[in-house]
């Protein structure tokens, strides 16, 4: 069993985030010790890692709760969960495409600036007039 602090250290989330997830009902089946402190087991930790991934993917709190509720219903909801995850995957793939475009832009500008510094390329600008 793990304390809240140990869980935070283990999976790399803040204490406030863990407390928020617990208070929002996103971590079901958490046991309490004799002093009424939360105690987490390996299954709780695995679930919290899943929540972290869903959150990083951009899933809303509302959808995370729905996903959890579907998980709690068991195997009969796999189809609905797959739809949710496919939607999230599509969002992530679009973000990845956007990031790759930005990386290509930055690489292009770095090459341009290196060429200008090496006097291999004439400097031009979209913002100011360059007198030649």
Backbone as a printed PyTorch tensor [residue, N CA C, xyz], in Angstrom:
tensor([[[  0.8440,  -1.1910,   0.0000],
         [  0.0000,   0.0000,   0.0000],
         [  0.8840,   1.2490,   0.0000]],

        [[  0.3890,   2.2700,  -0.6510],
         [  1.1410,   3.5140,  -0.8250],
         [  0.3530,   4.6930,  -0.2570]],

        [[  1.0860,   5.6380,   0.3070],
         [  0.4740,   6.8800,   0.7620],
         [  0.3200,   7.8020,  -0.4510]],

        [[ -0.3830,   8.8980,  -0.2600],
         [ -0.5450,   9.8580,  -1.3560],
         [  0.8090,  10.3930,  -1.8090]],

        [[  1.6750,  10.7100,  -0.8630],
         [  2.9920,  11.2270,  -1.2190],
         [  3.7930,  10.1940,  -1.9970]],

        [[  3.7400,   8.9530,  -1.5830],
         [  4.4680,   7.8990,  -2.2890],
         [  3.9300,   7.7210,  -3.7160]],

        [[  2.6200,   7.8160,  -3.8680],
         [  2.0250,   7.7140,  -5.2040],
         [  2.5140,   8.8670,  -6.0700]],

        [[  2.4980,  10.0650,  -5.5200],
         [  2.9570,  11.2410,  -6.2710],
         [  4.3980,  11.0640,  -6.7200]],

        [[  5.2490,  10.6000,  -5.8200],
         [  6.6600,  10.3830,  -6.1480],
         [  6.8140,   9.2730,  -7.1770]],

        [[  6.0060,   8.2380,  -7.0680],
         [  6.1130,   7.0720,  -7.9510],
         [  5.7070,   7.3980,  -9.3770]],

        [[  4.6140,   8.1280,  -9.5430],
         [  4.1170,   8.3620, -10.9080],
         [  4.3610,   9.7810, -11.4140]],

        [[  4.9020,  10.6340, -10.5760],
         [  5.2870,  11.9680, -11.0310],
         [  4.1420,  12.9460, -11.2180]],

        [[  3.1930,  12.9530, -10.2830],
         [  2.1510,  13.9780, -10.3110],
         [  2.2050,  14.7510,  -9.0070]],

        [[  1.6060,  15.9020,  -9.0220],
         [  1.6090,  16.7220,  -7.8110],
         [  0.5790,  16.1780,  -6.8200]],

        [[  0.7950,  16.4990,  -5.5720],
         [ -0.1280,  16.1080,  -4.5110],
         [ -1.5130,  16.6950,  -4.7830]],

        [[ -1.5240,  17.9440,  -5.2460],
         [ -2.7850,  18.6230,  -5.5290],
         [ -3.5620,  17.9240,  -6.6410]],

        [[ -2.8480,  17.4670,  -7.6580],
         [ -3.4980,  16.7510,  -8.7630],
         [ -4.0930,  15.4430,  -8.2710]],

        [[ -3.3360,  14.7100,  -7.4860],
         [ -3.8320,  13.4430,  -6.9510],
         [ -5.0550,  13.6790,  -6.0710]],

        [[ -4.9830,  14.6630,  -5.2240],
         [ -6.1210,  14.9750,  -4.3670],
         [ -7.3350,  15.3820,  -5.2070]],

        [[ -7.1010,  16.1710,  -6.2510],
         [ -8.1790,  16.5820,  -7.1450],
         [ -8.8290,  15.3610,  -7.7990]],

        [[ -8.0160,  14.4670,  -8.3530],
         [ -8.5560,  13.2540,  -8.9690],
         [ -9.3920,  12.4570,  -7.9720]],

        [[ -8.8980,  12.3280,  -6.7560],
         [ -9.6400,  11.5860,  -5.7250],
         [-10.9510,  12.2890,  -5.3820]],

        [[-10.8860,  13.5760,  -5.1690],
         [-12.0880,  14.3360,  -4.8050],
         [-13.1200,  14.3730,  -5.9280]],

        [[-12.6590,  14.2700,  -7.1840],
         [-13.5670,  14.2610,  -8.3320],
         [-14.1490,  12.8640,  -8.5850]],

        [[-13.7130,  11.9050,  -7.7810],
         [-14.2270,  10.5450,  -7.9410],
         [-13.5610,   9.7710,  -9.0560]],

        [[-12.4220,  10.2360,  -9.5180],
         [-11.7290,   9.5710, -10.6140],
         [-10.8620,   8.3960, -10.1760]],

        [[-10.7370,   8.2050,  -8.8800],
         [ -9.9470,   7.0730,  -8.3790],
         [-10.8430,   6.2650,  -7.4450]],

        [[-11.6520,   5.3900,  -8.0350],
         [-12.5730,   4.6120,  -7.2080],
         [-11.8310,   3.5260,  -6.4320]],

        [[-12.4750,   3.0290,  -5.4280],
         [-11.9680,   1.8850,  -4.6630],
         [-10.6850,   2.1600,  -3.8860]],

        [[-10.4370,   3.4160,  -3.5450],
         [ -9.2740,   3.7240,  -2.7130],
         [ -9.6440,   3.3970,  -1.2720]],

        [[ -8.7770,   2.6680,  -0.6340],
         [ -9.0220,   2.2810,   0.7580],
         [ -8.5150,   3.3690,   1.6960]],

        [[ -8.9520,   3.2860,   2.9400],
         [ -8.5130,   4.2310,   3.9750],
         [ -7.8630,   3.4440,   5.0990]],

        [[ -6.8210,   4.0370,   5.7050],
         [ -6.1870,   3.3810,   6.8440],
         [ -6.9340,   3.7290,   8.1310]],

        [[ -6.3980,   3.2980,   9.2480],
         [ -7.0790,   3.5140,  10.5370],
         [ -7.2100,   4.9940,  10.8900]],

        [[ -6.3470,   5.8360,  10.3020],
         [ -6.4120,   7.2800,  10.5360],
         [ -7.2040,   8.0020,   9.4490]],

        [[ -7.8630,   7.2510,   8.6010],
         [ -8.6900,   7.7510,   7.5110],
         [ -7.8780,   8.4010,   6.3800]],

        [[ -6.5910,   8.0560,   6.2920],
         [ -5.7670,   8.5070,   5.1730],
         [ -5.9310,   7.5310,   4.0160]],

        [[ -5.9180,   8.0720,   2.8170],
         [ -6.0340,   7.2190,   1.6380],
         [ -4.8220,   6.3010,   1.5110]],

        [[ -5.0850,   5.0620,   1.0920],
         [ -4.0310,   4.0950,   0.8080],
         [ -4.2620,   3.5610,  -0.6080]],

        [[ -3.2130,   3.5430,  -1.3900],
         [ -3.3050,   3.1460,  -2.7890],
         [ -2.5800,   1.8290,  -3.0100]],

        [[ -3.1630,   0.9850,  -3.8530],
         [ -2.5000,  -0.2670,  -4.2010],
         [ -2.0020,  -0.1870,  -5.6430]],

        [[ -1.4270,  -1.2680,  -6.1330],
         [ -0.8640,  -1.2890,  -7.4820],
         [ -1.9210,  -1.0090,  -8.5570]],

        [[ -3.1270,  -1.5120,  -8.3550],
         [ -4.1920,  -1.2640,  -9.3240],
         [ -4.5400,   0.2210,  -9.3750]],

        [[ -4.5770,   0.8680,  -8.2060],
         [ -4.8300,   2.3180,  -8.1740],
         [ -3.7340,   3.0630,  -8.9290]],

        [[ -2.5040,   2.6550,  -8.7220],
         [ -1.3760,   3.3170,  -9.3760],
         [ -1.4650,   3.1280, -10.8930]],

        [[ -1.7810,   1.9170, -11.3260],
         [ -1.9370,   1.6830, -12.7710],
         [ -3.0560,   2.5440, -13.3440]],

        [[ -4.1500,   2.6550, -12.6120],
         [ -5.2690,   3.4860, -13.0790],
         [ -4.8490,   4.9530, -13.1420]],

        [[ -4.1210,   5.4220, -12.1400],
         [ -3.6650,   6.8170, -12.1300],
         [ -2.7320,   7.0980, -13.3070]],

        [[ -1.9000,   6.1330, -13.6550],
         [ -1.0440,   6.3000, -14.8390],
         [ -1.9050,   6.4320, -16.0920]],

        [[ -2.9860,   5.6680, -16.1470],
         [ -3.9210,   5.7720, -17.2730],
         [ -4.5550,   7.1520, -17.3140]],

        [[ -4.9800,   7.6380, -16.1550],
         [ -5.5700,   8.9800, -16.0950],
         [ -4.5800,  10.0340, -16.5740]],

        [[ -3.3370,   9.8890, -16.1500],
         [ -2.3060,  10.8410, -16.5680],
         [ -2.1790,  10.8620, -18.0880]],

        [[ -2.1790,   9.6860, -18.6680],
         [ -2.0420,   9.5830, -20.1240],
         [ -3.2520,  10.2010, -20.8220]],

        [[ -4.4380,   9.9050, -20.3220],
         [ -5.6480,  10.4780, -20.9120],
         [ -5.6270,  11.9950, -20.8210]],

        [[ -5.1820,  12.5090, -19.6890],
         [ -5.1260,  13.9630, -19.5010],
         [ -4.1020,  14.5910, -20.4450]],

        [[ -2.9180,  13.9560, -20.5400],
         [ -1.8860,  14.4660, -21.4420],
         [ -2.3470,  14.4300, -22.8920]],

        [[ -3.2350,  13.4910, -23.1980],
         [ -3.7430,  13.3880, -24.5680],
         [ -4.7390,  14.4970, -24.8750]],

        [[ -5.1380,  15.2490, -23.8510],
         [ -6.0720,  16.3390, -24.0420],
         [ -7.5080,  15.9840, -23.7150]],

        [[ -7.7310,  14.7950, -23.1710],
         [ -9.0950,  14.3910, -22.8390],
         [ -9.6350,  15.2830, -21.7260]],

        [[-10.8670,  15.6800, -21.8690],
         [-11.4890,  16.5480, -20.8720],
         [-11.7860,  15.7570, -19.5930]],

        [[-11.9440,  16.4830, -18.5110],
         [-12.2980,  15.8650, -17.2420],
         [-13.6270,  15.1190, -17.3630]],

        [[-14.5710,  15.7260, -18.0630],
         [-15.8720,  15.1010, -18.2630],
         [-15.7270,  13.7640, -18.9850]],

        [[-14.9070,  13.7370, -20.0460],
         [-14.7030,  12.4930, -20.7870],
         [-13.9030,  11.4750, -19.9780]],

        [[-12.9800,  11.9540, -19.1610],
         [-12.2370,  11.0310, -18.2940],
         [-13.1970,  10.3370, -17.3210]],

        [[-14.1420,  11.1000, -16.8020],
         [-15.1340,  10.5110, -15.8870],
         [-16.0080,   9.5010, -16.6220]],

        [[-16.4160,   9.8480, -17.8310],
         [-17.2270,   8.9210, -18.6260],
         [-16.4380,   7.6540, -18.9290]],

        [[-15.1920,   7.8180, -19.3190],
         [-14.3330,   6.6650, -19.6110],
         [-14.2200,   5.7680, -18.3800]],

        [[-14.0240,   6.3720, -17.2090],
         [-13.9230,   5.6030, -15.9720],
         [-15.2300,   4.8550, -15.6970]],

        [[-16.3490,   5.5340, -15.8680],
         [-17.6450,   4.8940, -15.6400],
         [-17.8350,   3.7070, -16.5820]],

        [[-17.4250,   3.8630, -17.8180],
         [-17.5180,   2.7530, -18.7670],
         [-16.6080,   1.6010, -18.3470]],

        [[-15.4110,   1.9300, -17.9000],
         [-14.4900,   0.8890, -17.4220],
         [-15.0890,   0.1290, -16.2410]],

        [[-15.7610,   0.8580, -15.3760],
         [-16.3550,   0.2420, -14.1820],
         [-17.4720,  -0.7430, -14.5500]],

        [[-18.0570,  -0.5800, -15.7320],
         [-19.1340,  -1.4710, -16.1630],
         [-18.6090,  -2.7700, -16.7680]],

        [[-17.3090,  -2.8330, -17.0130],
         [-16.7250,  -4.0700, -17.4930],
         [-16.6660,  -4.2060, -18.9980]],

        [[-16.5420,  -5.4350, -19.4190],
         [-16.2810,  -5.7730, -20.8120],
         [-17.3630,  -5.2930, -21.7750]],

        [[-18.5790,  -5.1810, -21.3210],
         [-19.6840,  -4.8030, -22.2190],
         [-19.5290,  -3.4030, -22.8150]],

        [[-18.6530,  -2.5790, -22.2570],
         [-18.4910,  -1.2050, -22.7440],
         [-17.2220,  -1.0120, -23.5740]],

        [[-16.5690,  -2.0870, -23.9160],
         [-15.3190,  -1.9680, -24.6740],
         [-15.5280,  -1.1870, -25.9660]],

        [[-16.6030,  -1.4450, -26.6680],
         [-16.8660,  -0.7260, -27.9250],
         [-16.9310,   0.7700, -27.7270]],

        [[-17.6170,   1.2160, -26.6870],
         [-17.7240,   2.6520, -26.4090],
         [-16.3690,   3.2440, -26.0370]],

        [[-15.5900,   2.4770, -25.2830],
         [-14.2600,   2.9480, -24.8870],
         [-13.3470,   3.0480, -26.0920]],

        [[-13.4600,   2.1020, -27.0070],
         [-12.6490,   2.1510, -28.2210],
         [-12.9760,   3.3870, -29.0390]],

        [[-14.2460,   3.7380, -29.1120],
         [-14.6480,   4.9550, -29.8330],
         [-14.0060,   6.1780, -29.1850]],

        [[-14.0600,   6.2490, -27.8650],
         [-13.4560,   7.3890, -27.1610],
         [-11.9480,   7.4600, -27.4100]],

        [[-11.2860,   6.3120, -27.3200],
         [ -9.8350,   6.2930, -27.4920],
         [ -9.4400,   6.5970, -28.9380]],

        [[-10.2250,   6.1100, -29.8850],
         [ -9.9380,   6.4320, -31.2890],
         [-10.0830,   7.9240, -31.5520]],

        [[-11.0700,   8.5480, -30.9280],
         [-11.2400,   9.9940, -31.0610],
         [-10.0180,  10.7150, -30.5010]],

        [[ -9.5570,  10.2660, -29.3390],
         [ -8.3940,  10.8870, -28.7170],
         [ -7.1510,  10.6660, -29.5660]],

        [[ -7.0340,   9.4720, -30.1370],
         [ -5.8870,   9.1740, -31.0000],
         [ -5.8840,  10.1060, -32.2100]],

        [[ -7.0440,  10.3360, -32.8050],
         [ -7.1490,  11.2390, -33.9520],
         [ -6.6850,  12.6480, -33.5690]],

        [[ -7.1040,  13.0990, -32.3990],
         [ -6.6860,  14.4190, -31.9050],
         [ -5.1740,  14.4720, -31.7470]],

        [[ -4.5990,  13.4150, -31.1690],
         [ -3.1490,  13.3650, -30.9660],
         [ -2.3960,  13.3310, -32.2850]],

        [[ -2.9050,  12.5690, -33.2540],
         [ -2.2500,  12.5090, -34.5590],
         [ -2.2700,  13.8750, -35.2410]],

        [[ -3.3610,  14.6130, -35.0880],
         [ -3.4300,  15.9550, -35.6570],
         [ -2.4290,  16.8810, -34.9630]],

        [[ -2.3410,  16.7660, -33.6360],
         [ -1.3630,  17.5760, -32.9000],
         [  0.0540,  17.2430, -33.3520]],

        [[  0.3110,  15.9480, -33.5680],
         [  1.6320,  15.5180, -33.9990],
         [  1.9560,  16.0990, -35.3800]],

        [[  0.9700,  16.1070, -36.2600],
         [  1.1600,  16.6980, -37.5870],
         [  1.4650,  18.1930, -37.4630]],

        [[  0.7270,  18.8780, -36.6040],
         [  0.9640,  20.3070, -36.3820],
         [  2.3680,  20.5460, -35.8220]],

        [[  2.7730,  19.7210, -34.8870],
         [  4.1090,  19.8590, -34.2870],
         [  5.1840,  19.6060, -35.3370]],

        [[  4.9890,  18.5880, -36.1680],
         [  5.9690,  18.3020, -37.2140],
         [  6.0900,  19.4580, -38.1990]],

        [[  4.9810,  20.1090, -38.5290],
         [  5.0280,  21.2890, -39.4010],
         [  5.8260,  22.4140, -38.7360]],

        [[  5.6150,  22.5990, -37.4510],
         [  6.3470,  23.6440, -36.7240],
         [  7.8380,  23.3250, -36.6550]],

        [[  8.1740,  22.0720, -36.4450],
         [  9.5810,  21.6660, -36.4160],
         [ 10.2220,  21.9180, -37.7720]],

        [[  9.5100,  21.5900, -38.8480],
         [ 10.0350,  21.8300, -40.1960],
         [ 10.2680,  23.3290, -40.4230]],

        [[  9.3390,  24.1670, -39.9530],
         [  9.5050,  25.6130, -40.0780],
         [ 10.7550,  26.0820, -39.3200]],

        [[ 10.9030,  25.6240, -38.0850],
         [ 12.0600,  26.0240, -37.2740],
         [ 13.3580,  25.5460, -37.9300]],

        [[ 13.3750,  24.3100, -38.4130],
         [ 14.5720,  23.7940, -39.0950],
         [ 14.9130,  24.6580, -40.3120]],

        [[ 13.8860,  25.0190, -41.0950],
         [ 14.1000,  25.8630, -42.2700],
         [ 14.7040,  27.2110, -41.8700]],

        [[ 14.1490,  27.8140, -40.8370],
         [ 14.6580,  29.1220, -40.3930],
         [ 16.0850,  28.9960, -39.8690]],

        [[ 16.3820,  27.9280, -39.1400],
         [ 17.7470,  27.7320, -38.6370],
         [ 18.7390,  27.5720, -39.7810]],

        [[ 18.3490,  26.8400, -40.8170],
         [ 19.2090,  26.6910, -41.9960],
         [ 19.3990,  28.0420, -42.6910]],

        [[ 18.3070,  28.7800, -42.8100],
         [ 18.3800,  30.1010, -43.4320],
         [ 19.3380,  31.0040, -42.6620]],

        [[ 19.1690,  31.0670, -41.3340],
         [ 20.0190,  31.9400, -40.5220],
         [ 21.4790,  31.5000, -40.5780]],

        [[ 21.7260,  30.2040, -40.5830],
         [ 23.1030,  29.7150, -40.6990],
         [ 23.6840,  30.1310, -42.0480]],

        [[ 22.8780,  30.0290, -43.1060],
         [ 23.3320,  30.4520, -44.4330],
         [ 23.6380,  31.9320, -44.4960]],

        [[ 22.8100,  32.7310, -43.8520],
         [ 23.0510,  34.1750, -43.8120],
         [ 24.3360,  34.4600, -43.0460]],

        [[ 24.5010,  33.8210, -41.8980],
         [ 25.7140,  34.0440, -41.0930],
         [ 26.9730,  33.6110, -41.8370]],

        [[ 26.8580,  32.5570, -42.6330],
         [ 28.0170,  32.0690, -43.4000],
         [ 28.1730,  32.8000, -44.7310]],

        [[ 27.3250,  33.7990, -44.9590],
         [ 27.3230,  34.6130, -46.1770],
         [ 27.0850,  33.7850, -47.4310]],

        [[ 26.3300,  32.6890, -47.2730],
         [ 25.9630,  31.8430, -48.4080],
         [ 24.6100,  32.2480, -48.9710]],

        [[ 23.8120,  32.9530, -48.1710],
         [ 22.4630,  33.3590, -48.5480],
         [ 22.3080,  34.8350, -48.2020]],

        [[ 21.6390,  35.5730, -49.0940],
         [ 21.3570,  36.9810, -48.8050],
         [ 20.1910,  37.0600, -47.8180]],

        [[ 20.3040,  37.9630, -46.8910],
         [ 19.2470,  38.1240, -45.8880],
         [ 18.0200,  38.7750, -46.5100]],

        [[ 16.8570,  38.2070, -46.2320],
         [ 15.5690,  38.7850, -46.6350],
         [ 14.6490,  38.7470, -45.4250]],

        [[ 13.6240,  39.5740, -45.5080],
         [ 12.6700,  39.6250, -44.3810],
         [ 11.2730,  39.8860, -44.9010]],

        [[ 10.3040,  39.2800, -44.2710],
         [  8.8940,  39.5540, -44.5840],
         [  8.3830,  40.7590, -43.8070]],

        [[  9.1810,  41.2770, -42.8890],
         [  8.7170,  42.3400, -42.0100],
         [  9.3210,  43.6990, -42.2970]],

        [[ 10.5480,  43.6880, -42.7800],
         [ 11.2130,  44.9750, -43.0330],
         [ 11.7920,  44.9790, -44.4460]],

        [[ 11.9430,  46.1960, -44.9720],
         [ 12.5580,  46.3690, -46.3030],
         [ 14.0620,  46.3010, -46.1460]],

        [[ 14.6870,  45.4860, -46.9570],
         [ 16.1420,  45.3630, -46.9440],
         [ 16.6880,  46.0840, -48.1700]],

        [[ 17.5030,  47.0860, -47.9150],
         [ 18.1260,  47.8130, -49.0250],
         [ 19.3100,  47.0140, -49.5230]],

        [[ 19.3530,  46.8660, -50.8510],
         [ 20.4430,  46.0890, -51.4350],
         [ 21.4400,  46.9590, -52.1060]]])
